[in-house]
Amino acid sequence: MKKFLGILALTIMAIVGIAPAATAATPTEVVIEDTAGVLYQPQLLPALEKINFHKPTKVAVYTRNGTKSDNFNEEVLRYARVNHPEWISADGQKWADGLFIFAFDPVGRQVGTYMGEDRKVSLQKREAIQDAAKKLFVEAQWTDGTIAGVKKGASLINQPWYLSLGFIITASIAGGVALLGFGARAVVRSNNRKKATEHLKRGDTAYSSVSFALDVTELNAKTIPESSTYGALVLEKYRDFSTRYHEASTLNQQVHSLTQKELSKGANVKLVGKYADLATELDDLDDVIADTNTLLNRFAGWEGAWDRQSQALFNDLNQLPALISQPEAQGMPTTTSLASLHAQRTQSLQQLAADFQSELISPEVALDQLRDIRAELTGMLQQHSELMINKYAKTSSEKQHMRDTMDLNRRNDAQLGRSTILGSVYGWNMFYSVHSFNHGYTTARQQVDTSRSSSSSGGSSSGYGSSGGSFSGSGSSSSF
């Protein structure tokens, strides 16, 4: 315990900056080879000379104008062999001991860090040194970026064990487990109770609604005409309604028998979530049964039932102008088709409602036409999706990633149409909504952009190319 407390105390001192100080030494020498001509040496040299390293270290700064396709490590080694052979070990295989090289290419937008074997750090720390300069480099602040990079290098090279992030995190976790474990556990349990309470509220609301309308739902189901295609399909859904309601009742009793302490457990949170999902599905289904009965028999209130079937499609069509006015959609053949669809099918829906009200068409035909318009919109959105993906994505992997993202978003949105007759009968994932398209495409683009940004600013390279031969000095480079 004394040893543990000693380590913990040392960790705390390291965090607050009062741990035993490591040896601080300014550079033994600073060499600046600014072949790119971008550094302001009157500012840079004094700043570098004041930086404290943990051990006496020679600092070399090298800049060059190249291209993004260059092997930057190879170019740095090539320059050192020709102009600074003293930067390389006597056997020609490593960087010289006591050396730290900070190099970058402002044109090819690459930055690298290299060091002698007695100064080498992990790849993760080399990336941290490079990252410290990148934000400034992106803004073309070459001198300030170099100072930031060298400062970061000085803090990480030969870093004492008790100042390392890994030790501080590990010891802090150990201390946290010992000293704050109960608090952390309390937070997790509190969050679980909160989730369980939310699920319970959602489930009870739906379950109460289903239970209250149980007799009405049964009566509605009995008067749905089985001769209707839609009636028969909805009745198929109803056949296991009683079984699923019994399951929901059992779950209702189980979750309400749980104490607050038991609701804090993750397994019970899942159980309450299962109850809430099932009750919500049943609540949606009894609404569908009621609307099917009302609509197919033209009972009183059929207008409201019709509106609940057609309103989502009206909303989708009304979102098309905004969709096709997006800058990236201009000039595509599907843009013209979607514009035409908006004008024609909005009018068709209005006419469809009028014909249904006038009893010129049957409820069955009205639902068929609603389905056909929805299917037509789905087909056009799928075509538009493919064109938009092909236009934005640069590689086949990006295209596939965007397709997968949009498909996943479409499946997740399918539950939104579960309370409609078409959604219940066909499954809403058979159709494609404009909302789902917009959300899915935006998400897919953001993910591709993030991936591109990560690729352009990361991807460390540690090889020295064909001309490097057997050279294996510690170092790597990355893009910014």
C-alpha positions in Angstrom: 0.0 0.0 0.0 2.8 2.4 0.8 4.4 1.7 -2.6 1.1 2.2 -4.3 0.5 5.5 -2.5 4.0 6.6 -3.4 3.5 6.0 -7.0 0.1 7.7 -6.9 1.7 10.7 -5.2 4.4 10.9 -7.8 1.8 10.7 -10.5 -0.2 13.5 -9.0 3.0 15.6 -8.8 3.8 14.9 -12.4 0.3 16.0 -13.4 0.5 19.2 -11.6 4.1 19.8 -12.5 6.0 19.4 -9.2 7.5 16.0 -9.7 11.3 15.8 -9.4 12.7 17.7 -12.4 14.5 15.9 -15.1 17.8 17.3 -16.4 17.0 20.3 -18.6 19.5 21.2 -21.3 19.3 23.6 -24.2 20.5 22.3 -27.6 24.2 21.7 -27.9 23.9 23.0 -31.5 21.2 24.3 -33.8 21.6 23.8 -37.5 19.1 25.4 -39.9 19.1 24.3 -43.6 16.3 26.3 -45.0 16.6 25.3 -48.7 12.9 26.1 -49.2 13.5 29.7 -48.0 10.4 29.9 -45.8 11.8 30.3 -42.3 12.5 33.7 -40.5 15.8 32.9 -38.9 16.0 36.0 -36.6 12.9 34.6 -34.8 13.6 30.9 -35.2 17.2 30.6 -34.1 16.8 32.4 -30.7 13.6 30.5 -30.0 15.2 27.1 -30.7 18.3 27.9 -28.6 16.1 28.4 -25.5 14.2 25.2 -25.8 15.0 22.7 -23.0 15.6 19.0 -23.8 15.7 16.3 -21.2 19.3 15.5 -22.4 21.8 17.6 -24.4 20.7 17.3 -28.0 21.8 18.7 -31.4 18.8 20.1 -33.3 18.8 20.2 -37.1 16.0 21.9 -39.1 15.8 21.1 -42.8 13.3 22.4 -45.4 12.9 21.5 -49.1 10.5 22.2 -51.9 9.4 18.9 -53.4 6.1 17.2 -54.4 3.5 15.3 -52.5 4.5 12.1 -54.3 8.1 12.3 -53.0 9.3 9.8 -50.4 10.2 12.5 -47.9 12.2 10.2 -45.7 14.4 9.2 -48.7 14.9 12.9 -49.6 16.0 13.8 -46.1 18.5 11.0 -46.0 19.8 11.8 -49.5 20.3 15.5 -48.4 22.1 14.4 -45.2 24.4 12.0 -47.0 25.5 14.7 -49.4 25.6 17.8 -47.2 25.7 16.6 -43.6 27.4 13.2 -43.3 27.9 14.0 -39.6 24.2 13.5 -39.2 24.6 9.8 -39.9 26.3 7.2 -37.7 29.8 5.9 -38.4 28.4 2.6 -39.9 26.0 4.6 -42.1 23.0 2.6 -40.9 21.4 5.0 -38.3 21.1 8.7 -37.5 23.9 10.0 -35.3 23.6 9.8 -31.6 22.4 12.9 -29.8 20.7 14.3 -32.9 17.1 15.4 -33.6 16.1 16.4 -37.1 12.9 18.3 -37.8 12.2 18.6 -41.5 9.3 19.7 -43.7 8.3 20.4 -47.3 6.0 23.4 -47.7 5.2 22.6 -51.3 4.7 18.8 -51.0 3.2 19.4 -47.6 5.1 16.7 -45.7 6.7 16.9 -42.3 9.2 14.4 -40.8 11.1 13.8 -37.6 14.3 11.8 -37.3 16.6 11.0 -34.4 19.6 9.1 -33.2 19.2 5.7 -31.5 19.8 7.3 -28.1 17.1 9.9 -28.8 14.5 7.8 -30.6 10.8 7.7 -29.6 7.9 5.6 -30.6 6.0 6.1 -33.8 3.1 7.5 -31.8 5.3 10.1 -30.3 6.9 11.0 -33.6 3.4 11.6 -35.0 2.6 13.7 -31.9 5.6 15.9 -32.7 4.6 16.3 -36.3 1.0 17.0 -35.3 2.1 19.8 -33.1 3.3 21.7 -36.1 0.6 20.8 -38.7 -2.1 23.3 -37.6 0.4 26.1 -38.0 1.8 24.7 -41.2 -1.7 24.5 -42.8 -1.9 28.2 -42.2 1.6 28.7 -43.8 3.1 29.7 -40.4 6.3 27.9 -41.1 8.5 29.5 -38.4 6.0 29.2 -35.6 5.1 25.6 -36.7 8.8 24.7 -36.6 9.2 26.1 -33.1 6.0 24.2 -32.0 7.3 20.9 -33.5 10.8 21.2 -31.9 9.2 22.1 -28.5 7.0 19.0 -28.7 10.1 16.9 -29.6 12.0 18.3 -26.6 9.2 17.3 -24.3 9.0 13.7 -25.6 12.6 12.8 -26.4 14.2 11.0 -23.4 11.1 11.8 -21.4 11.4 10.6 -17.8 9.1 7.6 -17.1 7.1 9.5 -14.5 6.3 12.2 -17.0 5.2 9.9 -19.8 1.5 10.0 -20.7 1.3 6.2 -20.6 2.5 6.1 -17.0 0.3 9.0 -15.9 -2.8 7.4 -17.5 -2.0 3.9 -16.2 -1.3 5.1 -12.7 -4.2 7.5 -12.7 -6.5 4.6 -13.8 -5.0 2.5 -11.0 -5.5 5.3 -8.5 -9.0 5.9 -9.9 -10.0 2.3 -9.5 -8.7 2.4 -5.9 -10.0 5.8 -4.9 -12.8 6.6 -7.2 -14.1 3.2 -8.2 -17.3 3.5 -6.3 -18.0 6.9 -7.8 -17.4 5.6 -11.4 -19.6 2.6 -10.7 -22.3 5.0 -9.3 -22.2 7.0 -12.5 -22.6 3.9 -14.7 -25.5 2.6 -12.6 -27.1 6.1 -12.6 -27.0 6.2 -16.4 -28.4 2.7 -16.6 -31.3 3.7 -14.4 -31.9 6.8 -16.5 -32.0 4.7 -19.7 -34.2 2.1 -18.1 -36.6 4.8 -16.9 -36.9 6.2 -20.4 -37.5 2.8 -21.9 -40.1 2.1 -19.2 -41.9 5.3 -19.8 -42.0 4.7 -23.6 -43.1 1.1 -23.1 -45.8 1.8 -20.6 -47.3 4.6 -22.8 -47.5 2.2 -25.7 -48.6 -0.8 -23.6 -51.4 1.2 -22.0 -52.6 2.4 -25.4 -52.6 -1.2 -26.7 -54.4 -2.5 -23.6 -57.0 0.2 -23.6 -57.9 -0.5 -27.2 -57.6 -4.2 -27.1 -61.3 -4.9 -27.5 -61.6 -2.3 -30.2 -58.6 -3.7 -32.0 -60.3 -7.2 -32.0 -63.5 -5.7 -33.3 -61.7 -3.8 -36.1 -59.9 -7.0 -37.1 -63.2 -8.9 -37.3 -64.7 -6.5 -39.8 -61.7 -6.1 -42.1 -62.7 -7.5 -45.5 -60.6 -10.6 -46.1 -61.4 -10.3 -49.9 -59.2 -7.2 -50.0 -55.5 -7.8 -50.7 -54.6 -5.2 -48.1 -57.2 -6.6 -45.7 -55.8 -10.1 -46.0 -52.2 -8.9 -45.5 -53.0 -6.9 -42.4 -55.0 -9.8 -40.9 -51.9 -11.9 -41.3 -50.1 -9.4 -39.1 -53.0 -9.6 -36.6 -52.9 -13.4 -36.3 -49.9 -13.3 -33.9 -51.1 -10.1 -32.2 -52.5 -11.9 -29.2 -49.3 -14.0 -28.8 -47.1 -10.9 -29.0 -49.4 -9.0 -26.6 -49.1 -11.9 -24.1 -45.3 -11.6 -24.4 -45.5 -7.9 -23.8 -47.7 -8.5 -20.7 -45.1 -10.9 -19.4 -42.4 -8.4 -20.0 -44.5 -5.7 -18.4 -44.7 -7.7 -15.2 -41.0 -8.6 -15.2 -39.8 -5.0 -15.7 -42.2 -3.6 -13.1 -41.0 -6.1 -10.5 -37.4 -4.8 -10.9 -36.1 -2.7 -8.1 -34.2 0.6 -8.7 -31.0 -1.4 -7.8 -31.8 -4.0 -10.4 -32.6 -1.4 -13.0 -29.0 -0.2 -12.6 -27.8 -3.4 -14.3 -27.0 -3.4 -18.1 -28.8 -6.7 -18.7 -32.0 -5.3 -17.2 -31.8 -2.1 -19.2 -31.8 -4.4 -22.3 -34.8 -6.2 -21.0 -36.8 -3.0 -20.4 -35.7 -1.8 -23.9 -37.1 -5.1 -25.4 -40.4 -4.5 -23.6 -40.6 -0.9 -24.9 -39.8 -1.9 -28.5 -42.4 -4.7 -28.5 -45.1 -2.5 -27.0 -44.4 0.3 -29.5 -44.6 -2.2 -32.4 -48.0 -3.4 -31.1 -49.2 0.1 -30.7 -48.3 0.9 -34.3 -50.0 -2.3 -35.5 -53.3 -1.6 -33.7 -53.3 1.8 -35.4 -52.8 0.1 -38.8 -55.6 -2.4 -38.1 -58.0 0.5 -37.2 -57.1 2.5 -40.3 -57.4 -0.6 -42.5 -60.8 -1.4 -41.2 -62.0 2.3 -41.5 -60.5 2.9 -44.9 -61.5 -0.4 -46.7 -65.1 -0.2 -45.3 -65.3 3.6 -45.7 -66.5 3.9 -42.2 -66.8 7.3 -40.5 -63.5 9.0 -40.1 -62.0 7.5 -43.3 -60.7 10.9 -44.3 -58.3 10.9 -41.3 -57.2 7.4 -42.1 -56.5 8.4 -45.7 -54.5 11.4 -44.6 -52.3 9.2 -42.4 -51.5 7.0 -45.4 -50.9 9.8 -47.9 -49.4 12.6 -45.8 -45.9 11.2 -45.7 -45.8 11.0 -49.5 -47.1 14.6 -49.8 -44.3 15.6 -47.5 -41.7 13.8 -49.5 -42.8 15.3 -52.8 -42.7 18.8 -51.2 -39.1 18.2 -50.2 -38.0 17.5 -53.8 -37.4 21.1 -54.9 -34.9 21.6 -52.1 -33.2 18.3 -53.0 -32.8 19.0 -56.7 -31.6 22.6 -56.0 -28.5 21.4 -54.3 -25.4 22.6 -56.1 -24.0 19.1 -56.6 -27.2 18.0 -58.2 -27.1 20.5 -61.0 -26.8 19.1 -64.5 -27.8 15.6 -63.7 -30.5 13.9 -65.8 -32.3 12.7 -62.6 -32.7 16.3 -61.5 -35.0 17.0 -64.4 -36.9 13.8 -63.8 -37.4 14.5 -60.1 -38.6 18.0 -60.9 -41.1 16.6 -63.3 -42.1 13.9 -60.7 -42.7 16.6 -58.1 -45.1 18.6 -60.4 -46.9 15.6 -61.8 -47.3 13.4 -58.7 -48.3 16.2 -56.4 -51.2 16.8 -58.7 -51.8 13.1 -59.0 -52.1 12.8 -55.2 -54.6 15.6 -55.1 -56.6 14.0 -57.8 -56.3 10.6 -56.1 -57.8 12.1 -52.9 -60.6 13.7 -54.8 -61.4 10.5 -56.7 -61.4 8.5 -53.5 -63.7 10.9 -51.8 -66.1 10.9 -54.8 -66.0 7.1 -54.7 -64.8 7.0 -58.3 -62.2 4.5 -57.2 -62.2 1.8 -54.5 -60.0 2.0 -51.4 -58.0 -0.9 -52.8 -57.2 1.0 -56.0 -56.4 4.2 -54.0 -53.9 2.3 -52.0 -52.4 0.6 -55.1 -52.0 4.1 -56.7 -50.4 5.4 -53.5 -48.0 2.4 -53.6 -47.2 3.0 -57.2 -46.3 6.7 -56.7 -44.2 5.7 -53.7 -42.4 3.0 -55.8 -41.8 5.5 -58.6 -40.3 8.0 -56.2 -38.2 5.2 -54.7 -36.8 4.2 -58.1 -35.9 7.8 -59.1 -34.2 8.4 -55.7 -32.2 5.3 -56.2 -31.0 6.5 -59.6 -30.3 9.9 -58.2 -28.4 8.4 -55.3 -26.1 6.5 -57.6 -25.3 9.5 -59.8 -24.6 11.7 -56.7 -22.3 9.0 -55.3 -20.4 8.6 -58.6 -20.0 12.4 -58.8 -18.7 12.9 -55.3 -16.7 9.7 -54.6 -13.2 9.5 -56.0 -12.5 5.8 -55.6 -14.5 2.6 -55.8 -14.1 2.1 -52.0 -15.5 5.6 -51.4 -18.5 4.7 -53.6 -19.2 1.5 -51.8 -18.9 3.2 -48.5 -21.4 5.9 -49.5 -23.8 3.2 -50.8 -23.5 1.2 -47.6 -24.0 4.3 -45.4 -27.1 5.4 -47.3 -28.6 1.9 -47.3 -28.0 1.7 -43.5 -29.7 5.0 -43.0 -32.6 3.9 -45.2 -33.1 0.7 -43.1 -33.0 2.7 -39.8 -35.6 5.1 -41.1 -37.9 2.2 -42.1 -39.5 2.2 -38.7 -40.9 5.7 -39.3 -43.5 4.2 -41.7 -44.4 1.2 -39.6 -47.7 2.8 -38.5 -49.1 3.1 -42.1 -50.8 0.4 -44.1 -48.2 0.3 -46.8 -45.4 0.3 -44.3 -46.9 -2.6 -42.4 -47.8 -4.7 -45.4 -44.7 -4.2 -47.5 -42.1 -3.1 -45.0 -41.1 0.5 -45.2 -37.6 -0.4 -46.3 -39.1 -1.3 -49.6 -39.6 2.5 -50.2 -37.2 5.4 -50.1 -38.1 8.7 -48.5 -36.5 12.1 -49.4 -35.8 12.6 -45.7 -33.9 9.3 -45.6 -32.0 10.2 -48.8 -31.0 13.6 -47.6 -29.8 12.4 -44.2 -28.0 9.4 -45.6 -26.2 11.3 -48.3 -25.1 14.0 -45.9 -23.8 11.4 -43.5 -22.0 9.5 -46.2 -20.3 12.7 -47.5 -19.2 13.7 -44.0 -17.7 10.3 -43.4 -15.8 10.4 -46.8 -14.6 13.9 -46.0 -13.4 12.8 -42.6 -11.6 9.8 -44.2 -9.9 12.0 -46.8 -8.8 14.5 -44.2 -7.4 11.7 -42.1 -5.6 10.3 -45.1 -4.2 13.6 -46.1 -3.0 14.6 -42.6 -1.9 11.2 -41.3 -0.6 8.0 -42.7 3.0 8.0 -41.3 5.7 6.6 -43.5 8.9 5.2 -42.1 10.6 3.7 -45.1 13.7 5.3 -46.8 13.0 4.2 -50.4 15.2 2.3 -52.8 18.2 4.7 -52.4 18.1 4.3 -48.7 19.6 0.8 -49.0 19.9 -0.9 -45.6 19.5 2.4 -43.7 17.2 2.0 -40.7 17.5 5.1 -38.7 14.6 6.1 -36.4 12.2 8.5 -38.2 9.0 8.9 -40.1 7.0 11.5 -42.0 3.4 12.3 -42.7 1.3 14.8 -44.8 -0.5 17.9 -43.7 
